[in-house]
Amino acid sequence: CPSTNHTNHITWSRFFEIEIRNFLSNLYALAPVRPEAKPVYNLAEAKAANDDAYDSGFVALLAGNNSVQKAVNDWLMLMQVGYEVEVESLDHHLPGHCVVRLYDVRGTTRTLVSLGDVGYGISQVLPVIASCVARRATTLLIEHPELHIHPRLQAELGELFKDAVIKQQHQLIIET
């Protein structure tokens, strides 16, 4: 019957439209070259970036969320990176802005260092780690997570990805 086929076509079309919209609304992409470190981040811009690696969305994931910062630092420790990250609000001087502080923990004391003054790989891996631990049950599209990082750290990313799938229930699409 022609009218039934037309109705089924509309129903299936609508179904696929809804499914695609749902998929895309839950998709977060990390570009192959993530942003270089900035001295100060505008939180409104970071939140608007919605974790888009072309901007500074990873800062919004860390800002004001101690549990995410702790999870990121736990992974940095497991990966033996030698640094801890902390996001500090600048509301007392510059409302709506923050700074990403990096501490060298390889010695006996925590030493403050600039994110821009350490290896480029640190600024590249932080958005990947933050994206994997900050959300649950999303689809993460990560392009070239291995760029600019040491081969040992590249291998450790595999453990992070496994954990992201098992514990955080993410779907990962990784291009390498």
C-alpha positions in Angstrom: 0.0 0.0 0.0 1.6 3.3 -1.1 0.3 5.4 1.9 1.8 2.9 4.4 5.2 3.0 2.8 5.1 6.8 2.8 4.1 6.8 6.5 6.9 4.3 7.4 9.4 6.4 5.5 8.4 9.5 7.5 8.6 7.6 10.7 12.0 6.1 10.0 13.3 9.5 8.8 12.1 11.2 12.0 13.6 8.4 14.1 17.0 8.8 12.4 16.8 12.5 12.7 16.2 12.3 16.5 19.0 9.7 16.9 21.5 11.8 15.0 20.6 14.9 17.0 21.0 12.9 20.2 24.3 11.5 19.1 25.7 14.9 18.1 24.5 16.6 21.2 26.5 14.2 23.2 29.7 14.3 21.1 32.8 16.1 22.2 35.7 16.5 19.8 39.4 17.1 20.6 41.4 18.3 17.6 44.8 17.0 16.9 46.6 20.1 18.0 45.1 21.4 21.2 45.4 25.0 22.2 48.7 26.3 23.6 48.7 27.4 27.2 47.4 30.9 28.0 48.5 33.0 31.0 44.8 33.7 31.8 41.6 32.0 30.7 38.2 33.7 30.3 35.7 31.2 31.9 32.8 32.4 29.8 34.7 31.7 26.6 36.0 28.3 28.0 32.4 27.2 28.9 31.2 28.4 25.5 33.9 26.3 23.9 32.1 23.3 25.5 35.4 21.3 25.5 36.2 22.1 21.9 39.9 21.6 21.7 40.2 24.6 19.3 39.6 26.7 22.4 40.0 26.3 26.1 37.0 24.2 27.1 39.1 21.9 29.2 39.6 24.7 31.7 35.9 24.9 32.2 35.9 21.2 33.1 38.5 21.8 35.7 37.4 25.2 37.1 35.7 25.0 40.4 35.4 21.2 40.3 37.8 19.8 42.8 36.8 16.2 42.1 37.7 16.6 38.4 41.0 18.3 39.3 41.7 15.4 41.7 40.9 12.8 39.0 43.2 14.6 36.5 46.0 14.8 39.1 45.5 11.1 39.9 46.0 10.3 36.2 49.0 12.6 35.9 50.5 10.7 38.9 49.7 7.2 37.4 51.2 8.3 34.2 54.3 9.5 36.1 54.1 12.9 34.4 55.6 14.7 37.5 53.1 17.6 37.6 49.9 18.5 39.3 47.3 20.9 37.9 45.2 23.4 39.7 42.8 26.0 38.4 42.6 29.2 40.5 39.9 31.7 40.1 40.9 35.4 39.6 37.5 36.7 40.6 39.1 39.0 43.2 41.1 40.8 40.5 39.5 39.9 37.2 36.0 38.5 37.5 35.2 35.5 35.3 38.8 34.6 34.7 41.1 32.0 36.0 44.7 30.8 35.7 45.9 27.2 35.3 48.7 26.5 37.7 51.0 23.6 37.2 53.2 22.2 40.1 56.3 20.2 39.6 56.1 17.4 42.1 59.2 15.4 41.1 61.3 16.8 43.9 60.6 16.9 47.7 58.5 20.1 47.4 55.8 21.3 45.0 57.3 24.0 42.8 55.0 26.3 40.8 55.8 26.3 37.1 54.0 27.9 34.2 52.0 25.6 31.9 53.6 27.5 29.0 57.1 26.8 30.3 56.9 23.0 30.5 57.0 20.6 27.6 54.3 21.2 24.9 53.0 17.7 25.5 51.6 18.6 28.9 49.3 21.2 27.4 48.3 18.6 24.8 47.5 15.8 27.2 45.6 17.8 29.8 42.4 18.3 27.7 42.4 14.6 26.8 42.6 13.6 30.5 40.1 16.2 31.6 37.6 15.1 28.9 37.9 11.5 29.8 37.3 12.0 33.6 35.0 15.0 33.7 31.9 13.5 32.0 30.0 10.3 31.9 28.5 8.4 29.0 29.4 10.7 26.2 31.1 10.1 22.8 34.6 11.5 22.6 36.2 12.0 19.3 40.0 12.4 19.9 42.2 13.1 17.0 45.9 12.2 17.3 46.1 11.9 21.1 49.7 10.7 20.7 51.0 14.0 19.2 53.8 15.8 21.1 54.0 13.3 24.0 56.7 10.8 25.0 56.1 7.2 23.8 55.8 5.9 27.5 53.0 8.5 28.0 51.4 7.4 24.7 51.1 3.9 26.1 49.7 5.2 29.4 46.9 6.9 27.4 45.7 3.4 26.5 45.0 2.8 30.2 43.1 6.1 30.4 41.0 5.2 27.4 40.2 1.8 28.8 39.2 3.4 32.1 37.1 6.0 30.3 35.1 3.3 28.5 34.7 0.9 31.5 34.2 3.4 34.4 33.0 6.5 32.7 30.9 4.6 30.1 32.3 6.7 27.2 32.3 5.7 23.6 35.7 6.7 22.1 36.5 7.4 18.5 40.2 7.8 18.3 42.1 8.7 15.1 45.8 8.0 15.3 
